[in-house]
Amino acid sequence: MLDAGHGGHDSGAVGPTGLMEKELVLDVTRRVARLVEERLGIKVLVTRDSDVFVALRDRTSFANKERADLFVSIHANAHRQAGTDGVETYFLSSEATDSTARQVAALENGVVQLEKPAGRGGNGHKVDIVRTILWDLAQSEFQIESERLAGIVNDSMTQSLRIGNRGVKQAGFYVLGGAAMPAILIEIGFVTNPREERRLKDGRYRDEIARAVFAGIAEYKRHWDQRTRAAGDGSPVTRTR
Ligand SMILES: [Zn+2]
């Protein structure tokens, strides 16, 4: 699942000459989607393919409902200091996660095995405890995979884009919370930096970004395929469609 940040009345960050994050990230996301679909033969879904507003919780709910194997959210950064530049990649930190939101999303999504129960007590108490443990285990597994994916994608971007490396970070991004799969958020550059804004307007540079994100996803998939082949299990990430 590829997720272009913002959209509609939410323009996201805006650059000094008017480049809007929502427009930039939609275009980059489309380029990434094309590459992943054509070259990896993986089915790609997007949370939006036009200039529409999509609520944050609906983005991961859609990914859960579709049983997506990975969730990659694409954003551009902003900073009060115009000189701030570079790429950074986030994965969800469980400490920072809003567990209520995660729980609500999981319930709404009907991801039965990964559902965190809403209440305590009553006849369902034991089942609820087991479910809670399973949900927490799944979340920590997703977090390990999310961190791995974030590292690979961040390396791929900083190595090929001649851009500052702000590193892999963890934070409680609402858009990543509730995802029942490894999930990352990529900040492809600062639209508020005049030099970066100029580059980010260029179609060829957008292609370079898309290729770098694609290369990261491809490498992650190679690692994953190797590990699951070695372990001999049929993990959902290797599911073919
Ligand atoms: Zn954003």
Residues whose N, C-alpha, C, O or C-beta is under 5 A from the ligand:
A	BS01	ZN	G5 G12 H75 A76
